[in-house]
Amino acid sequence: MQFYLFHLMPYADLDLSAPDKYDSAWVTLPNTYYDPKKGHQLYNRYLDELEMGDALGFDGLCVNEHHSNAYGMMPQPGVLAGSLARRTKNVKIAVLGRALPLLNNPITVAEEFAILDNITGGRFIAGFVRGIGAEYFSWNVNPAFSHERFHEAHDLIVQAWTRPGPFAFEGKHYNFNYVNLWPRPYQTPHPPIWIPSQGSTETIEWASHPDRRYTYLQTFSPIAALAKYMAQYRDSAEKQGWQASPENLGWAVPCYVAETDEIAMREARPHAEAFYQKFLRMPTEMLLPPGYLSLKSMQGVMRAKAQMQSGDKSLEAVMKSGMFLCGSAKTVREQIIRYQQEIGFGKILTMLQFATLPHDLAVKNMEIFARDVMGEIRKMNVSPALAAAK
Amino acid sequence: MSEPKTYFETVEGCKTCIMREGTGVPLLFLHGANGAGRWLPFMADLAKSFDVIVPEHPGFGRSDTPDWLDNVGDLANFYLSFMKQLGLEKVTLVGTSMGGWIASEIAVRNPSRIEKLVLVAPAGLRVKGVPVSDLFLWTAEQTTRNLFHSKELAERMLAMPLSDAEVDIAVKNRVTTARLAWSPRLYSADLEKWIHRIDLPTLILWGRQDALIPAVYADRFHELIRNSKVEMLDNCGHLPHAEKSAEFVAAIRQFAGEA
């Protein structure tokens, strides 16, 4: 199993009454709640935490893209990835991912990712997403064209990476007379592509196409949904004539480890609850604007996300559903191994800082996780995924 | 209440649902974002003096969603083909909200089959500094409350349960509305450039308490369409045909009868 350290870079100093007052931590939450002096501290602190991940032996560091919100301050993740590219030597660096349909010129991402791949000498992993629904409000991009634009932008970027330029690209949304990427990517034919998703049937079928075989990442989902969508990926691959391996499947989950179960729950509680109750808060209309999902997928996701969008979001509830891993190293280790064996993912992407979790606890969490969870699981050689990873 | 003939007609490759009833000169009614799934009392009333034709736009209700449908201009071109195929002439063209936007785009392109134009709280233009409300952030319940001025009427509407099929159609209508009108919201810079070409007699009807497209937008349409007049309805929200149907029908009858 491979271990990745995923940071969301939340605005940890958020006035926690604000998301309730505005019914959202996204789109309409006034940026007067953001203090640049605190932001200066936070960005540097978070980059330090990610850089620690290199020393602690994680396989990779992950950043992502979200706009106009307190949940994650990385509207332009390439800036953060660029900083990490020079300050790390061993880990892979993943941008998971850029929201392609938002772009009027997807070549910008082809260029940005190619630069990162060149600087790191091939330590770069490319992630492509559609963004969450809120992004379509913030960037005023039509959600009804989201799928069309995603596929067209993806095709354009991969062609820009792989076809000798200059060539013309003739699409519906994107048209270029001279696609001619300087620099070309370092890795051949191009950096690995990962697809984070929340369980859209179209995305799973598309990612598992034999021409792509992209790594599928399930984010913020109850274990039941994780199991379902990973099985769906494997089934879809099989129907399309190939066998998916654990390498093709990853799970992104926030996690807190401490000396004992009791200490872990006590220390994590206010921050985990702020994460699910405040930082992720938004109305359904904002999360799922019309056209963002097909009707079929929308029903599927709504069922899977029922617990996240409504109802009980206490620490106990999110732990029970498997949306948050929390406990002693032994507890968390056993949980990961059990889920890994049941579900068959080969990559785990842990968020070891979340919401308001302060630096000292985040560092303690990272150190215990790296030594007693990641380190021990690597030694145990329990899963078929392990051989492939090492 | 009279019952319309409901049938499908394939126009520009799109199977289109049409409700039609009444005798007289043709009145083509273009619905707004919420669709036109039911034959409503105001339609029956108009059918006493008009040949009332109520299509469901491509992408809405029981009509197909054609591959070519990307923007309101596509619907305007579609309706030019529609009027030609049905042999409609001397049409009183009535459009409400997004239907008013479509009607304006039709009249800019080719007014030859149109006698008179009625724009009911139409979308399509912009008054800078006075944004339209973001209907895409409204819940279904908020939408009903915001579209009607009368609280009693809104409550009555909310008390009527939707069937599963109606819920499916509401989702379909909302998706098509986003496709046509998300960005820029309910506005076309091209329409703003060319709407002055409309020289048909035009009646602009607006609810004074419109919470989606503020009543000040009536002035903008009036300013740009030289042969237009504005009639403002008191105690009325964004849907005058539903909220003030008697006044709505009377205004259209009178306007149609004017020389």
Interface residues (C-beta under 8 A of the other chain):
Chain A: Y136 F137 N140 V141 N142 P143 A144 F145 P283 T284 E285 M286 P289 P290 G291 L295
Chain B: D134 F136 L137 W138 T139 D168 V171 K172 R174 V175 T176 T177 A178 R179 W182 S183 P184 R185
